[in-house]
Amino acid sequence: MRTTPVNYRPYVAVGMALIAMGGPLLGMGLVGLTGPTYVHLLEGITPPLLAFGLIIVGGAAVGLALLPSFFLGAVCGYLLPGAWPYIAAAPGLGWATVLGLGLGRLFTANFLEVLLKRKAAWWATYHRLVHTAGAFLPTAIALLRLSPHMPFALSNLVCARLPLAPTRIWLYSYVGLLPRTLLAAYIGSQLQNWRDLLDRERPPWELLLSFALLVLLVSSPRRVARQFGSERH
């Protein structure tokens, strides 16, 4: 009697998502324990050298899902003077996005594919959108990345294997992430001590923005799909 092979892809996808969300939380916990003790060691480093270190090391930590992307901008703002936070945060984000998307493409399990294939209607709608609405996917990437409550590492898994050129995925990911990263750099520059940086609570407007972006992401595909269906008939 032949047995049906077990499909492990959904479990792999769920495991990847848990790691993507859990890694930054563990990283923040470690930074919270060690940061107050060692942060004074960075005070004597010149801004250009410190900015370079934050770009390379901080960007790598974010790209490898060890720290949240918002924290990179906030740390740049807290540690660097003048315009240096923005000079460091922008390329640091670009480096983190390259690493994060590259890591997402290494996995054989396509997170978005596994999610959408749970229902045939979702998968069919996705394919219709991909093949008929050329601007939909880039716009969706930017909106997804712009949401303050969308974890950076999880959005990497969603976007990494979309049917677009890797450079376009990176570009629209970067465009979507850049405003909230620069905002984080500004907020970090206004904080007085390390504990304020770790304990900062997100303001209510961020939740409202995330909800509005979610509505756009849900309503836009449905509108395009209805238009596509009416054109076919």
C-alpha positions in Angstrom: 0.0 0.0 0.0 1.5 3.3 -1.2 1.6 6.1 1.4 1.2 9.7 0.5 4.5 11.7 1.0 4.3 14.2 3.7 4.6 17.8 2.5 7.0 19.6 4.9 7.0 22.9 3.0 4.2 24.5 5.2 6.1 23.6 8.4 9.4 24.9 7.0 7.6 28.2 6.0 6.1 28.5 9.5 9.5 27.8 11.1 11.2 30.4 8.9 8.5 33.0 10.0 9.0 32.2 13.6 12.8 32.5 13.3 12.4 35.8 11.4 10.2 37.2 14.2 12.0 35.6 17.1 15.6 36.5 16.1 15.1 40.3 16.5 13.4 39.9 19.8 16.3 37.8 21.2 18.7 40.3 19.8 16.9 43.2 21.5 17.0 41.3 24.7 20.7 40.7 24.4 21.3 44.4 23.6 19.2 45.4 26.5 21.4 43.4 28.9 24.8 44.4 27.5 24.2 47.8 25.9 24.1 50.0 29.1 27.4 48.4 30.2 29.4 48.8 27.0 27.8 51.8 25.2 30.3 54.2 26.8 33.1 52.5 24.8 31.8 54.0 21.6 31.9 57.6 22.9 35.5 58.2 21.9 35.1 57.0 18.3 35.0 59.7 15.6 31.6 60.0 13.8 32.9 58.9 10.3 34.4 55.7 11.8 31.5 55.0 14.0 29.1 55.6 11.1 31.0 53.1 9.0 30.9 50.5 11.8 27.1 51.0 12.2 26.6 50.6 8.5 28.6 47.3 8.3 27.9 45.7 11.6 24.4 47.2 12.3 23.2 46.5 8.8 24.5 43.0 8.9 22.7 42.4 12.3 19.4 43.6 10.8 19.8 41.8 7.5 20.5 38.5 9.4 17.4 39.0 11.5 19.3 39.6 14.7 17.9 43.1 15.3 14.8 45.0 14.0 15.3 47.6 11.3 13.8 50.4 13.4 16.5 49.9 16.0 19.3 50.5 13.4 18.0 53.9 12.7 17.4 54.7 16.3 20.9 53.7 17.3 22.4 55.8 14.6 20.4 58.7 15.9 21.4 58.1 19.5 25.1 57.6 18.9 25.9 60.0 16.1 25.8 63.8 16.0 24.4 66.2 13.4 23.6 64.8 10.0 25.6 61.6 10.6 22.6 59.5 11.8 21.0 59.9 8.4 24.3 59.4 6.5 24.7 56.1 8.4 21.1 54.9 8.5 20.4 55.1 4.7 23.3 52.9 3.5 23.0 50.7 6.5 19.4 50.0 5.5 20.5 49.3 1.9 23.1 46.8 3.1 20.6 45.1 5.5 18.0 44.8 2.7 20.6 43.2 0.4 21.5 40.6 3.1 17.9 40.0 4.1 16.5 39.5 0.6 19.6 37.4 -0.3 19.0 35.2 2.8 15.3 34.8 1.9 16.2 33.6 -1.6 18.5 30.9 -0.2 15.5 29.0 1.2 13.9 26.5 -1.1 10.5 27.0 0.5 8.8 30.1 -0.9 7.1 31.6 2.1 4.5 33.5 0.0 3.8 30.5 -2.3 3.2 28.2 0.7 0.8 30.8 2.3 -1.2 31.5 -0.9 -1.5 27.9 -1.9 -3.6 27.2 1.2 -6.6 28.3 -0.9 -6.9 27.8 -4.6 -8.7 31.2 -5.0 -5.8 33.1 -3.4 -3.3 31.4 -5.6 -5.4 32.0 -8.8 -5.9 35.7 -7.9 -2.2 36.1 -7.2 -1.3 34.8 -10.6 -3.8 37.0 -12.4 -2.4 40.0 -10.6 1.2 39.1 -11.4 0.5 38.7 -15.1 -1.9 41.6 -15.7 -1.0 44.4 -13.3 2.7 45.1 -13.8 2.9 48.0 -11.3 0.9 46.1 -8.6 3.8 44.0 -7.1 6.3 46.9 -6.9 3.7 49.1 -5.2 2.7 46.3 -2.9 6.3 45.8 -1.8 6.8 49.4 -1.0 3.5 49.6 1.0 4.3 46.4 2.8 7.8 47.7 3.8 6.4 51.1 4.8 4.1 49.6 7.5 5.7 50.3 10.9 4.3 47.0 12.3 5.6 44.7 9.6 8.7 43.0 10.8 11.7 43.6 8.5 12.8 39.9 8.4 9.3 38.6 7.8 8.8 41.0 4.9 12.1 39.7 3.4 10.6 36.2 3.3 7.5 37.5 1.6 9.3 39.6 -1.0 12.5 37.6 -1.7 11.0 35.2 -4.3 8.5 37.4 -6.0 8.5 37.1 -9.8 10.5 40.3 -10.3 14.1 41.1 -10.9 16.1 41.0 -7.6 17.2 44.6 -8.2 13.6 45.8 -8.5 12.6 43.9 -5.3 15.5 45.6 -3.5 14.7 49.0 -4.9 11.1 49.1 -3.9 11.9 47.4 -0.6 14.4 50.2 0.1 12.1 53.0 -1.0 9.4 51.6 1.4 11.7 51.2 4.3 13.7 54.4 4.0 11.1 56.8 5.5 10.5 54.9 8.7 14.3 54.3 9.1 15.0 58.0 8.8 12.2 58.7 11.2 13.8 56.2 13.6 17.1 58.1 13.3 15.4 61.4 14.2 13.7 59.8 17.2 17.0 58.3 18.3 18.6 61.7 18.2 16.0 63.1 20.6 16.5 60.4 23.3 18.5 61.2 26.4 19.7 57.8 27.5 20.1 54.2 26.4 17.2 53.0 28.5 14.8 55.4 26.7 16.0 53.9 23.4 15.1 50.3 24.6 11.9 51.2 26.3 10.4 53.5 23.6 6.7 52.7 22.9 5.4 53.1 19.4 2.9 56.0 19.2 -0.8 55.3 18.2 -0.4 56.9 14.8 1.9 54.1 13.7 -0.8 51.5 14.4 -3.3 53.6 12.3 -0.8 53.9 9.5 -0.2 50.1 9.5 -4.0 49.6 9.4 -4.4 52.0 6.5 -1.6 50.3 4.5 -3.2 46.9 5.3 -6.5 48.1 3.9 -4.7 49.3 0.7 -3.0 46.0 0.3 -6.2 44.1 0.6 -8.5 46.3 -1.4 -6.1 47.0 -4.4 -5.7 43.3 -5.4 -9.5 42.8 -5.2 -10.2 45.8 -7.4 -7.6 44.8 -10.0 -8.9 41.2 -10.0 -12.5 42.4 -10.5 -11.3 44.7 -13.4 -9.4 41.8 -14.9 -12.5 39.5 -14.7 -14.8 42.1 -16.3 -12.4 42.6 -19.1 -12.3 38.9 -19.8 -16.1 38.8 -20.0 
